[in-house]
Amino acid sequence: MKTKFTHFLTKRYYLLVFFSLLLQSAFAQQINVTGKVTTADGQAVPFANVLIKGTQNGAVTDFDGSYKISANGNQTLVFSSQGYKTIEIAINNKTSINVTMAEDAMKLEEIVVVGYGSQQKKDLTGAVALVKPDEIQKRQVTTVADGLQGLVTGVKVRGGGRPGQEANVEIRGLKNLQNTNPLYVIDGLVTSANRDFNPNDIESIQVLKDASAAAIYGSRAANGVIIITTKKGKKGPLQVEVSAKSSLQVMPRYDLMGTEEFAKYNNMAYDNAGFPRQNLNMAVNTDWQDATFQTGIIQDYNASFSGGNENSTFFMSGNYFGNEGTVIGTDFDRISFRVNSSGTKGIFSIGENLAISNAKTDEMSGNPIIDVYRMTPTIPLYDPSNPGGYGYGKQGVADTFGTNPLALADFSNVTNQNFRIRGNIWSELKFVPWLKYRFNFGYETSFDSYKYMRKKGSWTLNQPQDPSQTDQNKGRSETLLFENTLTFKKEFGKHDITLLVGQTYQKDNYDQIYGTKRNLPMNSGTGQYYEVLNQGDSPVVGGFINEAALTSYLGRLEYNYDNRYLFNAVIRRDGSSRFSDGNKWGNFPSISAGWRISNESFFKSEFIKDLKLRASYGELGSGNIREYESKSFINNFGQVVLGKDQTLYPSATQVKLSNSQLRWEKLKQTNFGLDLGVLNNDLRLTADYFIARTEDVLFGFPILLTTGNDGGNPISNAATVENKGFELELAYSKKINEFSFNASVNFTKVNNKLVSLGNGQNENIIGNTMTRSGSPVGMWYVLETDGLFQNQQEIDNYKNADGKVIMPNAVPGDIRFKDNNGDGQITNEDKAIVGSPWPEFEMGLNAGAEYKNFDFSMNWIASNGATVYNGFRSVVDRFDDNSNYRKGIQPWTPENPNTDFPRVTKGSTLNSRGDSDRFLESGNFIRLKYIGFGYNLPSSVLEKSGITRARLTLSAQNILTITKYKGLDPEFSNTGDNRIFERGVDNGSFPNLQTYSFGVEFSF
């Protein structure tokens, strides 16, 4: 009885609660709330979520950021959008609520593309860096790589200001001995983000730095991966965006002597050598820099159109980029178009990304950066007595082998043109919400045209009178990519599992034909040569075809338990036609894990909002060899005479040694990471420590030609390279009323070591560098200087332990070199390792601020600890030949003994040896890489014009550099054949330029 009574009361209680809630709902005041969601600079935030707190009821902002929702006057609205901080605002019976959303620098919910899929940023277990595309797009750059400098820890970029020049990118140090550039993946297509790619099309950039993040790309990811996603259309009406940017570029200058000062020291050098002086033309005072360098101009115009509806979207863009160089006769032009579209019907989706571009570069033969100081001021620009009419010196008057850059620009010119089509078509079938199949077909083709034109005329002393000539080649590359992937993604309570399996096939073809003609006829009407190959004589023709294929199988497992424990495992198996049958296949696994401590029940901290530990291990490969390195080459053009009748028989001989045992390079990398967010995630810290070891490094060490090899140095799996490094990024952002600011600093320290050379070698000497087992690559290996001899007594007293005078031929004022081996003479055996071209650390500082319609941003970069070779000084400070000299020098004389500059003398290499530490300098620098100001016109000004957004920008690049380096640019890029080993050699590298830009952007 008691039980029944209790049950009755319980039901009465539930009914009472139900009716009270019903009455409360009935009497609550329902109102319609409208408003607009915008960013700090007034731009609309489309598709932002507007939810009533504590319910599932909500709305989504339209393309203009506007929303409308029905709610009770005492409820709270929650505004959220990807990439912005969530905001809660109490309604308080207001019918209009406008919201300004602050950017969330942590962006933990942001979707990150990681290769064949995506993850939320908070779930990453590998070392993945995200780059804001506007950080690149606001700079005046030719390629994507140029804009990455200083933005990402562990990523080193070295570029230059030559029109069309492409930057060198190195992610986490040196991992092999041939090529450091990473793999680029654009919209799923494995390609290159070179100078014919439009950076304005970028929607997002991810840099995969460690092996676990990049392992899904297997054998091509050893140098890291940069994933680029281009812009897509969004639901809403047609959106038009137009931008125009114009820039002026200024070349830095050497401080060189004029005629009067040059003549003084040139005569001194000849006098000290006992040679008769040159008959210098004192009436001439040529400034070769003024004649060669000019103000560069860049024009960058971009327009895009986008829109879409519930089922389809589109994006189209067009770009013109033109760069008239700072050196006469150089320029670069690019025209590009892009169309991205997609559509959905039920379980089926399809889309495409298509880009077409044409890039043309006019280049100069030779190196004008060197020519301007090789030529002396006493040489006139023009001399009618010379073939072609240009001045370039005369025997006994201006005895130099420098090159007149104006003559070279006139008589020798190179044009490179590239027309490229690249893109992909993809389709998806979503059988059920948790199972998806995707097919991706990628295609890329380029038509390359190279033309060298040599006109009649001379540009240097004692030059042979060569006839006119044209060398031309036409090449075509084609890449086909087929990818099939199946993705399973489902949540089971606290378990979130994603499983990806796939297969890819890529085939590359490149074919080229080339021809040469000499003695080209000239059009008498125009004075121009006929440059087509059906003119002239002495024809030479040829061609070749290269083919390669790569087949791969891949799989990835992602596991997330309760947003606390994260696990990721990847396996990829690659087979390449570049290797012999027994070594085609390689397996590349990785594993990584993460622990989000801040989500543990025991972790209670108002100060720390996010704390995650990461650890990973992975193996990557590299088939960084040409198509047929594992095969021998036969020359069948030979002939041999045999028998008593001296009969001529055809013959063949092997001219290229091969290695059929070539196998994959294998990079093994371990990474430990920490992600920390404090002060409501306004202050963020990311730290990583890594160890990377590359085994079986593919490299061709030089061998003697007496072996019969004439096909280049044969490749072998020889060396082992190791890198250890530490990366740190600290970022802070805050919004206070209408003022917001952000700042971040990144720090990178990488130590590399060549563990072993292989092939029985312990060291390799190239130029002034030594690469020795157990030491970093390319250490400086030179003679050591020890001041100047001040008198004959010092020369006589400079003896070894046996009492032998070490430098008996020296005279006062000459350089004293160290006799390191004590044999009583100065030879190559006295060379020592004296420095490293590798910086101890590199840093980047980025900062910005916004107030109302104004904004400001800047980027600093710094490098510390590297020793570099100043090729400029190794020429102008020599005096043993005839070049111009550095202004203001004070060489040793009996009247001026208190100096570190040796006596000047012609014809002797004693004081001009390029293999001494005299020309080594500190490569330390701090540079203001970018500074920019922007202004967004108020909407009240634009509302009647039909323009929704208008913006003006003013910026400058490379305008301030703090350094002791005496060359043009401490941030130089060495692009020679031995760049890996001689990375610190500045021998006429094209400098980064001071650039001043003004831009206009508007949309409607």
JOQUIPE-V396653 format. One record per residue. N is the residue number from 1. RES is the residue in one small letter. PSI is psi as a letter, one per 40 degrees, with the letter a starting at -180 (999 if undefined). Layout:
N:RES:PSI + N:RES:PSI
This chain:
1:m:d + 2:k:d + 3:t:d + 4:k:d + 5:f:d + 6:t:d + 7:h:d + 8:f:d + 9:l:d + 10:t:d + 11:k:d + 12:r:d + 13:y:d + 14:y:d + 15:l:d + 16:l:d + 17:v:d + 18:f:d + 19:f:d + 20:s:d + 21:l:d + 22:l:d + 23:l:d + 24:q:d + 25:s:d + 26:a:d + 27:f:e + 28:a:i + 29:q:h + 30:q:h + 31:i:i + 32:n:h + 33:v:h + 34:t:i + 35:g:a + 36:k:h + 37:v:h + 38:t:i + 39:t:i + 40:a:d + 41:d:e + 42:g:e + 43:q:i + 44:a:i + 45:v:g + 46:p:i + 47:f:f + 48:a:i + 49:n:h + 50:v:h + 51:l:i + 52:i:h + 53:k:h + 54:g:e + 55:t:i + 56:q:e + 57:n:h + 58:g:a + 59:a:i + 60:v:h + 61:t:i + 62:d:a + 63:f:d + 64:d:e + 65:g:e + 66:s:i + 67:y:i + 68:k:h + 69:i:i + 70:s:h + 71:a:i + 72:n:i + 73:g:e + 74:n:e + 75:q:i + 76:t:h + 77:l:h + 78:v:h + 79:f:h + 80:s:i + 81:s:i + 82:q:h + 83:g:e + 84:y:i + 85:k:h + 86:t:h + 87:i:h + 88:e:h + 89:i:h + 90:a:h + 91:i:d + 92:n:f + 93:n:e + 94:k:i + 95:t:e + 96:s:h + 97:i:h + 98:n:i + 99:v:h + 100:t:h + 101:m:h + 102:a:i + 103:e:h + 104:d:h + 105:a:d + 106:m:d + 107:k:f + 108:l:d + 109:e:e + 110:e:i + 111:i:h + 112:v:h + 113:v:h + 114:v:e + 115:g:h + 116:y:f + 117:g:a + 118:s:i + 119:q:i + 120:q:i + 121:k:d + 122:k:e + 123:d:e + 124:l:h + 125:t:e + 126:g:i + 127:a:g + 128:v:h + 129:a:h + 130:l:h + 131:v:h + 132:k:h + 133:p:d + 134:d:e + 135:e:d + 136:i:d + 137:q:d + 138:k:e + 139:r:i + 140:q:g + 141:v:i + 142:t:d + 143:t:i + 144:v:d + 145:a:d + 146:d:d + 147:g:e + 148:l:e + 149:q:h + 150:g:e + 151:l:d + 152:v:h + 153:t:i + 154:g:e + 155:v:h + 156:k:h + 157:v:h + 158:r:h + 159:g:a + 160:g:i + 161:g:e + 162:r:h + 163:p:h + 164:g:e + 165:q:h + 166:e:h + 167:a:i + 168:n:h + 169:v:h + 170:e:h + 171:i:h + 172:r:f + 173:g:a + 174:l:h + 175:k:e + 176:n:a + 177:l:e + 178:q:d + 179:n:h + 180:t:e + 181:n:i + 182:p:i + 183:l:h + 184:y:h + 185:v:h + 186:i:h + 187:d:f + 188:g:e + 189:l:h + 190:v:h + 191:t:a + 192:s:h + 193:a:g + 194:n:a + 195:r:e + 196:d:e + 197:f:h + 198:n:h + 199:p:e + 200:n:e + 201:d:e + 202:i:h + 203:e:d + 204:s:i + 205:i:h + 206:q:h + 207:v:h + 208:l:h + 209:k:d + 210:d:i + 211:a:d + 212:s:d + 213:a:d + 214:a:e + 215:a:d + 216:i:e + 217:y:e + 218:g:b + 219:s:e + 220:r:e + 221:a:e + 222:a:d + 223:n:e + 224:g:i + 225:v:h + 226:i:h + 227:i:h + 228:i:h + 229:t:h + 230:t:i + 231:k:i + 232:k:i + 233:g:i + 234:k:i + 235:k:h + 236:g:i + 237:p:i + 238:l:h + 239:q:h + 240:v:h + 241:e:h + 242:v:h + 243:s:i + 244:a:h + 245:k:h + 246:s:i + 247:s:i + 248:l:h + 249:q:h + 250:v:h + 251:m:h + 252:p:i + 253:r:i + 254:y:i + 255:d:g + 256:l:i + 257:m:i + 258:g:a + 259:t:d + 260:e:d + 261:e:d + 262:f:d + 263:a:d + 264:k:d + 265:y:d + 266:n:d + 267:n:d + 268:m:d + 269:a:d + 270:y:d + 271:d:d + 272:n:d + 273:a:e + 274:g:f + 275:f:i + 276:p:i + 277:r:i + 278:q:i + 279:n:g + 280:l:i + 281:n:g + 282:m:e + 283:a:e + 284:v:h + 285:n:g + 286:t:h + 287:d:g + 288:w:d + 289:q:d + 290:d:d + 291:a:d + 292:t:d + 293:f:i + 294:q:i + 295:t:h + 296:g:i + 297:i:h + 298:i:h + 299:q:h + 300:d:h + 301:y:h + 302:n:h + 303:a:i + 304:s:i + 305:f:h + 306:s:i + 307:g:a + 308:g:i + 309:n:a + 310:e:d + 311:n:e + 312:s:i + 313:t:i + 314:f:i + 315:f:h + 316:m:i + 317:s:i + 318:g:i + 319:n:h + 320:y:h + 321:f:h + 322:g:h + 323:n:h + 324:e:h + 325:g:i + 326:t:e + 327:v:h + 328:i:i + 329:g:e + 330:t:h + 331:d:i + 332:f:h + 333:d:h + 334:r:h + 335:i:h + 336:s:i + 337:f:i + 338:r:i + 339:v:h + 340:n:h + 341:s:i + 342:s:i + 343:g:i + 344:t:h + 345:k:h + 346:g:b + 347:i:e + 348:f:h + 349:s:i + 350:i:i + 351:g:i + 352:e:i + 353:n:h + 354:l:h + 355:a:h + 356:i:h + 357:s:i + 358:n:h + 359:a:h + 360:k:h + 361:t:h + 362:d:h + 363:e:i + 364:m:i + 365:s:i + 366:g:a + 367:n:h + 368:p:d + 369:i:d + 370:i:d + 371:d:d + 372:v:d + 373:y:e + 374:r:d + 375:m:i + 376:t:i + 377:p:e + 378:t:e + 379:i:h + 380:p:i + 381:l:d + 382:y:i + 383:d:h + 384:p:e + 385:s:e + 386:n:i + 387:p:h + 388:g:e + 389:g:e + 390:y:i + 391:g:h + 392:y:f + 393:g:i + 394:k:i + 395:q:h + 396:g:e + 397:v:d + 398:a:g + 399:d:g + 400:t:i + 401:f:f + 402:g:i + 403:t:h + 404:n:h + 405:p:d + 406:l:d + 407:a:d + 408:l:d + 409:a:d + 410:d:d + 411:f:e + 412:s:h + 413:n:i + 414:v:h + 415:t:h + 416:n:h + 417:q:h + 418:n:h + 419:f:h + 420:r:h + 421:i:h + 422:r:i + 423:g:a + 424:n:i + 425:i:h + 426:w:i + 427:s:i + 428:e:i + 429:l:h + 430:k:g + 431:f:d + 432:v:i + 433:p:d + 434:w:e + 435:l:h + 436:k:h + 437:y:h + 438:r:h + 439:f:h + 440:n:h + 441:f:h + 442:g:i + 443:y:h + 444:e:h + 445:t:i + 446:s:i + 447:f:h + 448:d:h + 449:s:h + 450:y:h + 451:k:h + 452:y:h + 453:m:h + 454:r:h + 455:k:i + 456:k:h + 457:g:i + 458:s:i + 459:w:e + 460:t:i + 461:l:i + 462:n:f + 463:q:h + 464:p:i + 465:q:g + 466:d:i + 467:p:i + 468:s:i + 469:q:i + 470:t:h + 471:d:h + 472:q:i + 473:n:i + 474:k:h + 475:g:i + 476:r:h + 477:s:i + 478:e:h + 479:t:h + 480:l:h + 481:l:h + 482:f:h + 483:e:h + 484:n:h + 485:t:i + 486:l:h + 487:t:h + 488:f:h + 489:k:h + 490:k:i + 491:e:h + 492:f:g + 493:g:b + 494:k:e + 495:h:h + 496:d:h + 497:i:h + 498:t:h + 499:l:h + 500:l:h + 501:v:i + 502:g:i + 503:q:h + 504:t:i + 505:y:h + 506:q:h + 507:k:h + 508:d:h + 509:n:i + 510:y:h + 511:d:i + 512:q:i + 513:i:i + 514:y:i + 515:g:i + 516:t:h + 517:k:i + 518:r:i + 519:n:f + 520:l:h + 521:p:i + 522:m:i + 523:n:h + 524:s:d + 525:g:d + 526:t:e + 527:g:e + 528:q:i + 529:y:i + 530:y:h + 531:e:e + 532:v:i + 533:l:e + 534:n:e + 535:q:i + 536:g:a + 537:d:a + 538:s:f + 539:p:i + 540:v:h + 541:v:i + 542:g:a + 543:g:i + 544:f:i + 545:i:h + 546:n:h + 547:e:i + 548:a:i + 549:a:i + 550:l:h + 551:t:h + 552:s:i + 553:y:h + 554:l:i + 555:g:i + 556:r:h + 557:l:h + 558:e:h + 559:y:h + 560:n:h + 561:y:h + 562:d:f + 563:n:f + 564:r:d + 565:y:h + 566:l:h + 567:f:i + 568:n:h + 569:a:h + 570:v:i + 571:i:h + 572:r:h + 573:r:h + 574:d:i + 575:g:h + 576:s:h + 577:s:e + 578:r:e + 579:f:i + 580:s:i + 581:d:d + 582:g:e + 583:n:e + 584:k:d + 585:w:i + 586:g:i + 587:n:h + 588:f:g + 589:p:i + 590:s:i + 591:i:i + 592:s:i + 593:a:i + 594:g:i + 595:w:h + 596:r:g + 597:i:d + 598:s:e + 599:n:e + 600:e:i + 601:s:d + 602:f:e + 603:f:h + 604:k:h + 605:s:h + 606:e:d + 607:f:d + 608:i:h + 609:k:d + 610:d:h + 611:l:h + 612:k:h + 613:l:i + 614:r:i + 615:a:i + 616:s:i + 617:y:h + 618:g:i + 619:e:h + 620:l:i + 621:g:i + 622:s:h + 623:g:f + 624:n:g + 625:i:i + 626:r:i + 627:e:d + 628:y:f + 629:e:d + 630:s:e + 631:k:i + 632:s:i + 633:f:h + 634:i:h + 635:n:h + 636:n:f + 637:f:e + 638:g:i + 639:q:i + 640:v:i + 641:v:h + 642:l:i + 643:g:i + 644:k:d + 645:d:e + 646:q:f + 647:t:h + 648:l:h + 649:y:i + 650:p:i + 651:s:i + 652:a:i + 653:t:i + 654:q:h + 655:v:e + 656:k:h + 657:l:i + 658:s:i + 659:n:h + 660:s:e + 661:q:e + 662:l:h + 663:r:i + 664:w:h + 665:e:i + 666:k:h + 667:l:h + 668:k:h + 669:q:h + 670:t:h + 671:n:h + 672:f:h + 673:g:i + 674:l:h + 675:d:h + 676:l:h + 677:g:h + 678:v:i + 679:l:f + 680:n:f + 681:n:e + 682:d:d + 683:l:h + 684:r:i + 685:l:h + 686:t:h + 687:a:h + 688:d:i + 689:y:h + 690:f:i + 691:i:h + 692:a:h + 693:r:h + 694:t:h + 695:e:i + 696:d:f + 697:v:h + 698:l:h + 699:f:i + 700:g:g + 701:f:i + 702:p:i + 703:i:i + 704:l:i + 705:l:e + 706:t:e + 707:t:e + 708:g:e + 709:n:h + 710:d:f + 711:g:f + 712:g:i + 713:n:h + 714:p:h + 715:i:i + 716:s:i + 717:n:g + 718:a:c + 719:a:i + 720:t:h + 721:v:i + 722:e:h + 723:n:h + 724:k:h + 725:g:i + 726:f:h + 727:e:i + 728:l:h + 729:e:h + 730:l:h + 731:a:i + 732:y:h + 733:s:i + 734:k:i + 735:k:h + 736:i:h + 737:n:b + 738:e:e + 739:f:h + 740:s:i + 741:f:i + 742:n:i + 743:a:i + 744:s:i + 745:v:h + 746:n:i + 747:f:h + 748:t:h + 749:k:h + 750:v:h + 751:n:h + 752:n:i + 753:k:h + 754:l:h + 755:v:d + 756:s:i + 757:l:d + 758:g:i + 759:n:f + 760:g:e + 761:q:i + 762:n:d + 763:e:i + 764:n:h + 765:i:h + 766:i:h + 767:g:b + 768:n:f + 769:t:i + 770:m:h + 771:t:h + 772:r:i + 773:s:h + 774:g:e + 775:s:i + 776:p:i + 777:v:h + 778:g:f + 779:m:i + 780:w:h + 781:y:g + 782:v:i + 783:l:i + 784:e:h + 785:t:i + 786:d:f + 787:g:a + 788:l:i + 789:f:h + 790:q:d + 791:n:i + 792:q:d + 793:q:d + 794:e:d + 795:i:d + 796:d:d + 797:n:e + 798:y:g + 799:k:i + 800:n:a + 801:a:d + 802:d:e + 803:g:e + 804:k:h + 805:v:h + 806:i:d + 807:m:g + 808:p:d + 809:n:e + 810:a:i + 811:v:i + 812:p:h + 813:g:e + 814:d:i + 815:i:h + 816:r:h + 817:f:i + 818:k:h + 819:d:g + 820:n:d + 821:n:e + 822:g:f + 823:d:e + 824:g:e + 825:q:i + 826:i:h + 827:t:a + 828:n:e + 829:e:e + 830:d:e + 831:k:i + 832:a:i + 833:i:h + 834:v:e + 835:g:i + 836:s:h + 837:p:e + 838:w:h + 839:p:i + 840:e:d + 841:f:i + 842:e:i + 843:m:i + 844:g:i + 845:l:h + 846:n:h + 847:a:i + 848:g:i + 849:a:i + 850:e:h + 851:y:h + 852:k:b + 853:n:e + 854:f:i + 855:d:i + 856:f:i + 857:s:i + 858:m:i + 859:n:h + 860:w:i + 861:i:i + 862:a:i + 863:s:h + 864:n:h + 865:g:e + 866:a:i + 867:t:h + 868:v:i + 869:y:h + 870:n:g + 871:g:d + 872:f:d + 873:r:d + 874:s:e + 875:v:d + 876:v:e + 877:d:e + 878:r:d + 879:f:e + 880:d:e + 881:d:a + 882:n:g + 883:s:i + 884:n:i + 885:y:i + 886:r:h + 887:k:h + 888:g:e + 889:i:i + 890:q:g + 891:p:i + 892:w:h + 893:t:i + 894:p:d + 895:e:e + 896:n:g + 897:p:e + 898:n:g + 899:t:i + 900:d:e + 901:f:h + 902:p:i + 903:r:i + 904:v:h + 905:t:i + 906:k:i + 907:g:e + 908:s:h + 909:t:e + 910:l:d + 911:n:e + 912:s:e + 913:r:h + 914:g:e + 915:d:f + 916:s:i + 917:d:e + 918:r:d + 919:f:e + 920:l:h + 921:e:i + 922:s:h + 923:g:e + 924:n:i + 925:f:i + 926:i:h + 927:r:h + 928:l:g + 929:k:d + 930:y:i + 931:i:h + 932:g:i + 933:f:i + 934:g:i + 935:y:h + 936:n:h + 937:l:h + 938:p:i + 939:s:d + 940:s:d + 941:v:d + 942:l:e + 943:e:d + 944:k:e + 945:s:e + 946:g:e + 947:i:h + 948:t:d + 949:r:h + 950:a:h + 951:r:i + 952:l:h + 953:t:i + 954:l:h + 955:s:i + 956:a:i + 957:q:i + 958:n:f + 959:i:e + 960:l:h + 961:t:h + 962:i:h + 963:t:i + 964:k:e + 965:y:h + 966:k:e + 967:g:a + 968:l:d + 969:d:h + 970:p:e + 971:e:f + 972:f:i + 973:s:h + 974:n:h + 975:t:e + 976:g:i + 977:d:d + 978:n:f + 979:r:d + 980:i:d + 981:f:d + 982:e:f + 983:r:d + 984:g:e + 985:v:h + 986:d:g + 987:n:g + 988:g:f + 989:s:h + 990:f:h + 991:p:i + 992:n:i + 993:l:i + 994:q:h + 995:t:h + 996:y:h + 997:s:i + 998:f:h + 999:g:i + 1000:v:h + 1001:e:i + 1002:f:i + 1003:s:i + 1004:f:999
